[in-house]
Amino acid sequence: MRFHICDQNPVSVKLNPQTGELVEYIDQNDLMAHPYKGETRLVECAVCGLDGTELLFVKAAQRM
């Protein structure tokens, strides 16, 4: 099987609601910014495009 490993680097930003244009970057220590709690790494199947956590693919392989 072939996979893509996608390391995520989340950045907090403020966007203009009408245009979607970037207004400013938000410091992660800002009290009004909820910290990102998602996965730091995702895996994408290079055959079908399904993406998810590494554990998703490990569990699927164990069932085979």
FENFENQUI-V946607 format. One record per pair of residues at least 6 apart in sequence whose C-alpha atoms are under 6 Angstrom apart, sorted by sequence separation. I is the first residue (numbers start at 1). J is the second residue. D is the distance in Angstrom with one decimal. If there is no record, write none. Layout:
# FENFENQUI-V946607
i:I j:J d:D
i:I j:J d:D
This chain:
# FENFENQUI-V946607
i:15 j:21 d:5.5
i:44 j:50 d:5.6
i:15 j:22 d:4.7
i:44 j:51 d:4.1
i:15 j:23 d:5.2
i:43 j:51 d:5.5
i:14 j:23 d:5.4
i:43 j:52 d:5.6
i:14 j:24 d:5.3
i:42 j:52 d:5.5
i:43 j:53 d:5.9
i:13 j:24 d:5.7
i:42 j:53 d:4.9
i:43 j:54 d:5.8
i:13 j:25 d:4.3
i:13 j:26 d:5.1
i:12 j:26 d:5.2
i:8 j:40 d:5.2
i:7 j:40 d:6.0
i:8 j:41 d:5.8
i:7 j:41 d:4.5
i:6 j:41 d:5.7
i:6 j:42 d:5.1
i:6 j:43 d:5.9
i:5 j:43 d:4.7
i:4 j:43 d:5.7
i:4 j:44 d:5.0
i:3 j:44 d:5.5
i:3 j:45 d:4.6
i:3 j:46 d:4.8
i:2 j:46 d:5.3
